[in-house]
């Protein structure tokens, strides 16, 4: 995931300089990491009653997609943010 971010860095910044700066932002991004983890966990809200509706598979797929999207964003955060 870091490669995806690295290819979109500012043109005047070298890859090494950008990676050093990104990893240095970990402390400041910790609240974002915590919030994303809470949002990801909140997607586990399927109730037994949800299976009484005909489109419950769509609901499950939607929730699974949200969890995957949150995880992809979490994976892009610097290691220092994941404390």
C-alpha positions in Angstrom: 0.0 0.0 0.0 2.9 2.3 0.7 3.8 2.0 -3.0 0.4 3.4 -4.0 1.0 6.5 -1.8 4.6 6.8 -2.9 3.7 7.1 -6.6 1.5 10.0 -5.8 4.0 12.0 -3.7 4.9 15.6 -4.5 7.1 15.7 -7.6 9.9 17.6 -5.9 10.3 15.0 -3.1 12.5 11.9 -3.5 11.0 8.6 -2.6 13.3 8.1 0.3 12.6 11.6 1.7 8.9 11.1 1.3 8.9 7.7 3.1 10.9 9.2 6.0 8.4 12.0 6.2 5.4 9.7 6.0 6.7 7.4 8.8 7.4 10.5 10.9 3.7 11.4 10.8 2.7 8.3 12.6 2.1 10.0 16.0 -0.2 12.6 14.4 -2.2 10.0 12.6 -2.9 7.8 15.6 -6.4 9.4 16.1 -7.2 8.6 12.5 -6.1 5.0 13.0 -8.2 4.7 16.1 -11.3 6.2 14.5 -10.9 3.9 11.4 -10.7 0.9 13.6 -13.8 1.9 15.5 -15.7 2.5 12.2 -14.5 -0.9 10.9 -15.7 -2.7 14.0 -19.1 -0.8 13.9 -19.8 -2.5 10.5 -20.4 -5.8 12.4 -24.0 -4.9 13.0 -26.0 -7.5 11.2 -28.8 -8.8 13.3 -30.7 -12.0 13.0 -33.8 -10.0 11.9 -31.8 -8.9 8.9 -32.1 -12.4 7.4 -35.8 -12.2 7.2 -35.5 -9.7 4.3 -34.9 -10.9 0.8 -31.8 -8.8 0.2 -29.8 -9.9 3.2 -27.0 -11.1 1.0 -26.7 -7.5 -0.4 -26.5 -6.2 3.2 -23.8 -8.7 4.1 -21.8 -7.9 0.9 -22.1 -4.2 1.6 -20.8 -4.6 5.2 -18.0 -6.8 4.0 -17.0 -4.2 1.4 -16.9 -1.5 4.0 -14.7 -3.5 6.3 -12.3 -4.2 3.4 -12.2 -0.5 2.4 -11.4 0.5 6.0 -8.7 -2.1 6.2 -7.1 -0.9 3.0 -7.0 2.7 4.4 -5.6 1.4 7.7 -2.9 -0.5 5.9 -1.7 2.7 4.2 -1.1 4.5 7.5 2.4 4.7 8.9 3.5 2.1 11.4 3.8 4.7 14.1 0.1 5.5 13.9 -0.9 1.9 14.8 -0.2 2.0 18.5 
